[in-house]
């Protein structure tokens, strides 16, 4: 179980109830489709059903295990909170309306307060153990991309390359993919979240790959843009601008900067080079158990970056009808700057011989 002090400067809470899949995993190190974790200053309880009982008793540490049926679930939460003498309870305000109504009805005698922001802020600052899992996930993803991209050839479809990448991640040690792998060819690279299709690769077309592996429950995230041939003068220029914007941001981001500051380092460089209107998404986001976690690293996000936060750095320029370039690394904010944990090279031109 991850040890964090949720009650530091939060004395107004007696207990927290976490029901989301990600938060259950965070506290138990067990992936489950049902359950809740109840956390107090001195005692923790994991409520789940019979499907996970055997594994929970083997894997989960520092939690009492309570087995519940679906119909008893909210009643078990209330019963457990009563036994723990809790009165003021923090909960995730991300549950559905129907779930919240059932939760609220069962906990009628308790004072309920939203606490999503508290757990998000705590999860954003990683332990070195968590960072180790993320680094391993990234290493697996890099190996998979290196193997898959070496086989790229004219006439291959986006869907075929996506399948090769996914296969290589799994045989390379990934538990699963962090998200649905994005592969885009040619003009499709101007669509930041393009869905891979049967579109075939042509000579001199751009290739954009956005991918991530998951290892021990933790995600990686990386984007690279390639060309099998000559992308043309404009896209060569665009690639150089994006690469330099990324490098400038990585060099300058330090703890104490805000997420807005980090975004601005790259955005202002791109804007100064005439492509500001073609960088339409945020500079990055937090990464951990979920592929998109707190904080959002973008314009207007005035959250302070702290040591051991893991964020992506992914500037991009997208020229409609022509193509787009995105280059994405993962960073660990450290005491004196950033540690770039993405080792994959940033070479645009592939040396596959165009075959």
C-alpha positions as CSV (number, residue, x, y, z in Angstrom):
1,X,0.0,0.0,0.0
2,X,1.3,3.5,-0.9
3,X,1.9,5.5,2.3
4,X,0.8,9.1,2.0
5,X,-0.4,11.6,4.6
6,X,-3.9,12.5,3.4
7,X,-4.6,14.1,6.8
8,X,-1.7,16.6,6.7
9,X,-3.4,20.0,6.9
10,X,-6.7,18.3,6.4
11,X,-7.8,17.8,10.0
12,X,-11.4,18.4,9.1
13,X,-11.7,14.8,7.7
14,X,-12.1,11.7,9.8
15,X,-11.9,9.4,6.9
16,X,-11.8,9.2,3.1
17,X,-13.7,6.8,0.9
18,X,-12.2,6.0,-2.5
19,X,-14.2,4.0,-5.1
20,X,-12.6,4.8,-8.4
21,X,-10.6,2.0,-10.0
22,X,-7.4,4.1,-10.1
23,X,-7.5,5.1,-6.5
24,X,-8.4,1.5,-5.4
25,X,-5.2,0.4,-7.2
26,X,-3.2,3.2,-5.7
27,X,-3.9,2.0,-2.2
28,X,-4.1,-1.7,-2.7
29,X,-1.8,-2.5,-5.7
30,X,-4.6,-4.7,-7.0
31,X,-6.7,-4.1,-10.1
32,X,-10.4,-4.6,-9.4
33,X,-13.6,-3.7,-11.1
34,X,-15.5,-3.3,-7.8
35,X,-14.9,-2.0,-4.3
36,X,-13.8,0.8,-2.1
37,X,-10.9,1.8,0.1
38,X,-11.6,3.5,3.4
39,X,-8.6,5.5,4.8
40,X,-8.3,6.9,8.3
41,X,-5.2,8.2,10.1
42,X,-4.7,4.9,11.9
43,X,-6.7,2.3,10.1
44,X,-7.5,1.3,6.5
45,X,-10.2,-1.0,5.1
46,X,-10.5,-2.5,1.6
47,X,-14.1,-3.6,0.6
48,X,-14.4,-5.8,-2.4
49,X,-16.4,-8.9,-3.5
50,X,-15.7,-12.7,-3.5
51,X,-14.0,-12.6,-7.0
52,X,-11.0,-10.8,-5.5
53,X,-10.9,-12.2,-2.0
54,X,-8.1,-14.7,-2.5
55,X,-5.9,-12.3,-4.4
56,X,-6.6,-9.4,-2.0
57,X,-5.6,-11.4,1.0
58,X,-2.3,-12.2,-0.7
59,X,-1.5,-8.8,-2.2
60,X,-3.1,-6.1,-0.1
61,X,-1.1,-4.8,2.8
62,X,-2.0,-2.5,5.7
63,X,-5.7,-2.9,5.0
64,X,-8.4,-5.0,6.6
65,X,-10.3,-7.0,3.9
66,X,-14.1,-6.8,4.0
67,X,-16.1,-8.9,1.5
68,X,-19.4,-7.5,0.3
69,X,-22.1,-8.3,-2.3
70,X,-23.2,-5.6,-4.7
71,X,-26.5,-5.0,-2.9
72,X,-24.7,-4.7,0.5
73,X,-21.9,-2.4,-0.8
74,X,-23.0,1.1,0.3
75,X,-24.3,-0.3,3.6
76,X,-20.9,-2.0,4.2
77,X,-19.2,1.4,3.7
78,X,-21.5,3.0,6.2
79,X,-21.1,0.2,8.7
80,X,-17.3,0.3,8.4
81,X,-17.2,4.1,8.9
82,X,-19.4,3.8,12.0
83,X,-17.0,1.2,13.4
84,X,-14.1,3.6,12.7
85,X,-15.9,6.4,14.6
86,X,-15.8,8.6,11.5
87,X,-18.3,11.4,11.1
88,X,-16.8,13.8,8.5
89,X,-16.0,11.8,5.3
90,X,-14.2,12.8,2.2
91,X,-15.4,11.3,-1.1
92,X,-14.5,11.5,-4.8
93,X,-16.9,13.9,-6.6
94,X,-16.2,12.1,-9.9
95,X,-18.8,9.4,-9.4
96,X,-22.0,9.4,-11.5
97,X,-25.2,11.0,-10.2
98,X,-26.8,7.6,-9.7
99,X,-23.8,6.4,-7.7
100,X,-23.7,9.5,-5.6
101,X,-27.4,9.4,-4.8
102,X,-27.0,5.8,-3.5
103,X,-23.8,6.7,-1.7
104,X,-25.4,9.7,0.0
105,X,-28.5,7.8,1.0
106,X,-26.5,5.1,2.7
107,X,-24.3,7.6,4.5
108,X,-27.2,9.8,5.6
109,X,-25.8,10.2,9.1
110,X,-22.3,11.4,8.0
111,X,-21.0,14.8,6.9
112,X,-19.8,14.4,3.4
113,X,-17.2,16.6,1.8
114,X,-15.7,16.4,-1.8
115,X,-12.0,15.4,-1.6
116,X,-11.0,14.6,-5.2
117,X,-8.6,17.5,-5.3
118,X,-6.8,16.2,-2.1
119,X,-6.1,12.7,-3.5
120,X,-5.2,14.1,-7.0
121,X,-2.6,16.4,-5.5
122,X,-1.1,13.6,-3.4
123,X,-1.0,11.2,-6.3
124,X,0.7,13.8,-8.5
125,X,3.9,13.6,-6.4
126,X,5.4,10.2,-7.1
127,X,7.5,8.0,-4.9
128,X,10.8,6.8,-6.3
129,X,9.2,3.3,-6.5
130,X,6.4,4.7,-8.7
131,X,8.9,6.6,-10.8
132,X,10.9,3.3,-11.3
133,X,7.8,1.6,-12.6
134,X,7.1,4.5,-15.0
135,X,10.7,4.3,-16.2
136,X,10.4,0.6,-16.9
137,X,7.2,1.2,-18.8
138,X,8.9,3.8,-20.9
139,X,11.9,1.5,-21.6
140,X,9.5,-1.2,-22.8
141,X,7.7,1.3,-25.1
142,X,10.9,2.5,-26.6
143,X,12.1,-1.0,-27.3
144,X,8.8,-1.8,-29.0
145,X,8.8,1.3,-31.2
146,X,12.4,0.6,-32.2
147,X,11.5,-2.9,-33.4
148,X,8.2,-2.0,-35.0
149,X,9.5,1.1,-36.9
150,X,12.4,-0.8,-38.4
151,X,9.9,-2.8,-40.4
152,X,7.9,0.2,-41.8
153,X,7.6,0.1,-45.6
154,X,5.7,1.8,-48.4
155,X,2.2,0.4,-48.7
156,X,1.9,-0.5,-45.0
157,X,-1.4,0.7,-43.4
158,X,-1.7,2.7,-40.2
159,X,-3.6,-0.2,-38.6
160,X,-0.8,-2.6,-39.4
161,X,1.8,-0.4,-37.8
162,X,-0.4,0.1,-34.8
163,X,-0.8,-3.7,-34.4
164,X,3.0,-4.2,-34.7
165,X,3.7,-1.7,-32.0
166,X,1.1,-3.1,-29.7
167,X,2.4,-6.6,-30.2
168,X,6.0,-5.5,-29.5
169,X,4.9,-3.8,-26.3
170,X,3.2,-6.9,-24.9
171,X,6.0,-9.3,-25.8
172,X,8.5,-6.8,-24.5
173,X,7.0,-6.9,-21.0
174,X,4.1,-4.6,-20.9
175,X,1.0,-5.6,-18.9
176,X,-1.1,-3.7,-21.5
177,X,-1.0,-0.5,-23.5
178,X,-1.4,2.8,-21.6
179,X,-4.0,3.9,-24.2
180,X,-5.1,3.1,-27.7
181,X,-1.9,3.6,-29.8
182,X,-2.2,6.5,-32.3
183,X,-0.6,5.9,-35.8
184,X,-1.1,8.5,-38.5
185,X,0.4,8.8,-42.0
186,X,0.6,11.8,-44.3
187,X,-2.0,14.5,-44.0
188,X,-3.6,12.5,-41.1
189,X,-0.7,13.6,-38.9
190,X,-2.4,17.0,-38.7
191,X,-5.1,15.3,-36.6
192,X,-3.6,15.2,-33.0
193,X,-5.8,12.2,-32.0
194,X,-6.2,10.5,-35.3
195,X,-7.8,7.0,-35.3
196,X,-5.6,4.5,-37.3
197,X,-7.2,3.3,-40.5
198,X,-6.4,1.3,-43.6
199,X,-4.8,4.3,-45.1
200,X,-1.5,3.3,-46.7
201,X,1.9,4.8,-46.3
202,X,3.3,6.6,-49.3
203,X,6.9,7.7,-50.0
204,X,8.0,10.9,-48.4
205,X,4.9,11.0,-46.1
206,X,5.1,11.8,-42.4
207,X,4.5,9.1,-39.8
208,X,3.3,10.1,-36.3
209,X,3.2,7.5,-33.5
210,X,1.8,8.3,-30.0
211,X,2.1,5.3,-27.7
212,X,2.6,4.1,-24.2
213,X,3.1,0.9,-22.2
214,X,1.7,0.0,-18.8
215,X,3.9,-1.8,-16.3
216,X,3.0,-2.8,-12.7
217,X,0.0,-0.5,-13.0
218,X,1.9,2.6,-14.2
219,X,1.8,4.3,-17.7
220,X,4.4,5.7,-20.1
221,X,3.6,8.1,-22.9
222,X,5.7,9.1,-25.9
223,X,5.3,10.6,-29.4
224,X,7.7,10.5,-32.3
225,X,7.3,11.8,-35.8
226,X,9.2,10.1,-38.7
227,X,9.5,10.3,-42.5
228,X,10.4,7.5,-44.8
229,X,12.0,9.7,-47.5
230,X,11.9,13.5,-47.9
231,X,9.1,15.4,-46.1
232,X,9.7,18.6,-47.9
233,X,11.1,22.0,-46.9
234,X,8.1,23.2,-44.8
235,X,7.7,20.1,-42.7
236,X,11.5,20.0,-42.2
237,X,11.2,23.5,-40.8
238,X,8.2,22.6,-38.7
239,X,10.0,19.6,-37.2
240,X,13.0,21.7,-36.3
241,X,10.7,24.3,-34.5
242,X,8.9,21.7,-32.5
243,X,12.1,19.9,-31.5
244,X,13.7,23.2,-30.4
245,X,10.6,24.3,-28.5
246,X,10.7,21.0,-26.6
247,X,14.4,21.2,-25.8
248,X,14.0,24.8,-24.7
249,X,11.1,23.9,-22.4
250,X,12.9,20.9,-20.9
251,X,16.0,23.0,-20.2
252,X,14.0,25.7,-18.4
253,X,11.3,23.9,-16.4
254,X,12.1,23.9,-12.7
255,X,10.1,23.2,-9.5
256,X,8.3,26.3,-8.4
257,X,7.3,27.2,-12.0
258,X,3.6,26.8,-12.7
259,X,2.1,24.5,-15.3
260,X,1.3,27.7,-17.2
261,X,5.0,28.7,-17.2
262,X,6.0,25.3,-18.6
263,X,3.5,25.5,-21.4
264,X,4.6,29.1,-22.2
265,X,8.3,28.1,-22.7
266,X,7.3,25.9,-25.7
267,X,4.3,28.0,-26.8
268,X,6.1,31.3,-27.0
269,X,8.9,29.7,-29.1
270,X,6.4,28.2,-31.5
271,X,4.5,31.5,-31.7
272,X,7.7,33.5,-32.3
273,X,8.4,31.2,-35.3
274,X,5.0,31.9,-36.9
275,X,3.1,28.8,-36.0
276,X,1.3,29.8,-32.7
277,X,-2.2,29.2,-34.2
278,X,-1.2,25.6,-35.1
279,X,-0.3,24.5,-31.6
280,X,-3.9,24.0,-30.3
281,X,-3.5,21.7,-27.3
282,X,-1.8,21.9,-23.9
283,X,1.9,21.3,-23.5
284,X,1.4,18.2,-21.4
285,X,-0.2,16.5,-18.5
286,X,0.5,14.4,-15.4
287,X,1.1,10.6,-15.9
288,X,0.9,7.7,-13.4
289,X,-1.6,5.0,-12.9
290,X,-3.8,6.9,-15.4
291,X,-2.4,8.2,-18.7
292,X,-4.0,11.6,-18.0
293,X,-3.6,12.7,-14.4
294,X,-3.4,15.9,-12.4
295,X,-1.9,18.4,-13.2
296,X,-2.9,19.7,-16.6
297,X,0.2,21.4,-18.0
298,X,-1.3,24.1,-20.1
299,X,-2.2,27.8,-20.5
300,X,-4.0,29.2,-17.5
301,X,-3.0,26.2,-15.3
302,X,-1.4,27.9,-12.3
303,X,-0.6,24.7,-10.4
304,X,2.9,24.7,-9.0
305,X,5.3,22.0,-10.3
306,X,6.8,20.1,-7.4
307,X,9.7,17.6,-7.2
308,X,8.8,14.1,-8.2
309,X,5.8,15.1,-10.3
310,X,5.9,13.2,-13.6
311,X,4.6,15.1,-16.6
312,X,4.6,14.9,-20.4
313,X,6.2,17.5,-22.7
314,X,4.5,17.3,-26.1
315,X,4.5,20.5,-28.2
316,X,3.1,20.1,-31.7
317,X,2.4,22.0,-34.9
318,X,-0.4,20.8,-37.2
319,X,-0.8,22.2,-40.8
320,X,-4.2,21.2,-42.1
321,X,-4.0,19.3,-45.4
322,X,-0.3,18.9,-45.2
323,X,0.7,17.2,-42.0
324,X,1.7,17.6,-38.4
325,X,4.6,17.1,-36.0
326,X,4.5,16.2,-32.4
327,X,7.4,15.2,-30.2
328,X,6.7,14.0,-26.7
329,X,9.0,13.1,-23.8
330,X,8.2,12.3,-20.2
331,X,9.8,14.4,-17.5
332,X,10.4,13.9,-13.8
333,X,10.5,17.3,-12.0
334,X,13.5,17.3,-9.7
335,X,15.0,19.7,-7.2
336,X,17.1,21.5,-9.7
337,X,15.2,21.1,-13.0
338,X,13.8,18.2,-15.0
339,X,15.0,14.6,-15.6
340,X,14.0,13.5,-19.1
341,X,13.2,9.8,-18.8
342,X,12.6,9.4,-22.6
343,X,15.7,8.0,-24.3
344,X,14.4,7.5,-27.8
345,X,16.2,9.6,-30.4
346,X,14.6,12.5,-32.2
347,X,15.7,11.7,-35.7
348,X,13.0,12.6,-38.3
349,X,14.4,10.6,-41.2
350,X,14.1,6.8,-41.1
351,X,16.9,4.7,-42.6
352,X,14.7,1.9,-43.8
353,X,15.6,2.3,-47.4
354,X,12.1,3.3,-48.4
355,X,11.1,-0.3,-49.0
